[in-house]
Amino acid sequence: LTIAARPRDGDPLSGHLRSGTAVGMIGIQFATRRRNRMNGIVAEAGADGLTLHTTQAFGNCPQYIQERVWRRAEAAAEPSRRDDRLDEGQAALIAAADTFFIGSGTETDIEAGGMDASHRAGAPGFVEIVDDRTLRFPDYAGNNYFNTIGNLLRDPRCGLLFADFASGRLLHLTGRAQVEWAPDTTRFPGARRLITVAIDEVIDRPAATALRWRPAEDDRRELELVRRVRESDDTVSFYFVATDDRPLARFEAGQHLPIEIEDAATGETLKRTYSLSNAPGDPHYRISVKRAENGRVSNLLHDGLHPSDRIAARDPAGDFMISCDRCSVVLVSAGIGITPMLSMFHALAAEPARRRVWFLHGTQNRDTHALGKEVTEIAASWPETKVLTFYSDPGARDREGTDYTAKGRITPDDLARLYLPSDAHVFMCGPPAFMRSMMEAFTTLGLPATQIHFEDFGPAG
């Protein structure tokens, strides 16, 4: 990873990023609630920036990320202030925070992961100020990776970063953490653990960043469900229209719809993003949702959302889109990953000049094969496309050659038999293991990484 920038003067990292230094990073796209963590080692550090060697990279679920929209402001250099305790203004910033970042790890054991950066969020006030040198915050059920907590058990030293998203102010804290495994959670209902941090140093940097964010809720609007269609045993499509006079915002094939739905049992407002499965330009939005065994929102949608019901949503977003104008296209999906692929298939079919397209999909059998009939209908009058369907566990009613192309999962040999042209771009969506295997297979076939695009999905905690 090459970064064409260096820490500014006053940044605690300034002067410390040297060749061989262990680093932990987290990248977050607040508007889409996507995040990825990367741990590695500084390979080169110069005046123009940094080159990092990756030792670990992994995504996290978006469950607790607060959605925000960014803009750039004029950079302003103001001197930083250092102290060993919080003043009233700093305590107020923390008390109002709904997000902070935590750094942990060990510089002495790079093979075990080295340094690590993570993200914590909750309703404003979820960080408790015990006194001017002590903070406490809850740890809720999430990915259950225990990266941060595992680090803190080995080395209690940590760094916390709080941001004033409206002004660009950054507040850096260093300290030592203690994990309470069986705490009194009266103050934090639902917390699995509490983490107390004794503060060693405070660095306050006004206008440290030129980026500004505002809450994405400002863009929220109401949608009404006008139709629901069962697509398979475990998948239902939901069709939404606007409740006001404004037309729906246009979306690009592959983008997703951020929605909010209230859990009447708990009073919580739950946020999720679902890929749009219909054609761009339709007068409605359609999301096709698979029921997950422990999926709170998918179960609420399946069991409780009916025509005339309303939900909150924001404009479609995401950067998983067809990015080439004339290239051949390979659409590859597994399970409910078919949803953005189908939207792309609609968009490609509507182009004036037809291009070569392959549509590959894997699922268990007819009972779980959502939206397959629609794919077949699109391809029926399109000689330039080829649809291949793989059933890993076909049933007695499933007919090879009619319902599906071949038994089993999509394999590298299946991809090799496509004899893809050099201009082919691949777009994939499915579970992480499926995505890894497909990425390796296409790379082995000699397809450049710049021509392989993907969107993954998974449970949100």
WOGI-V555591 format. One record per run of one state. SS is the DSSP state (H for helix, E for strand, C for the rest). FROM is the first residue (numbers start at 0). LEN is the number of residues. Records with the same first field share a line. If there is no record, write none. Layout:
SS=FROM-LEN ; FROM-LEN
This chain:
C=0-1 ; 3-18 ; 29-4 ; 46-2 ; 60-7 ; 72-8 ; 83-4 ; 95-3 ; 105-4 ; 112-2 ; 121-5 ; 131-2 ; 139-7 ; 154-2 ; 164-4 ; 180-12 ; 205-5 ; 219-1 ; 230-4 ; 242-13 ; 263-4 ; 276-8 ; 290-5 ; 304-5 ; 313-3 ; 317-11 ; 349-7 ; 363-2 ; 368-3 ; 379-5 ; 391-8 ; 400-3 ; 404-1 ; 407-4 ; 416-8 ; 430-1 ; 444-4 ; 456-5
E=1-2 ; 21-8 ; 33-13 ; 48-12 ; 67-5 ; 80-3 ; 98-7 ; 114-7 ; 126-5 ; 133-6 ; 156-8 ; 168-12 ; 192-13 ; 210-5 ; 220-10 ; 234-8 ; 255-8 ; 267-9 ; 284-6 ; 309-4 ; 316-1 ; 328-6 ; 356-7 ; 384-7 ; 399-1 ; 403-1 ; 405-2 ; 424-6 ; 451-5
H=87-8 ; 109-3 ; 146-8 ; 215-4 ; 295-9 ; 334-15 ; 365-3 ; 371-8 ; 411-5 ; 431-13 ; 448-3
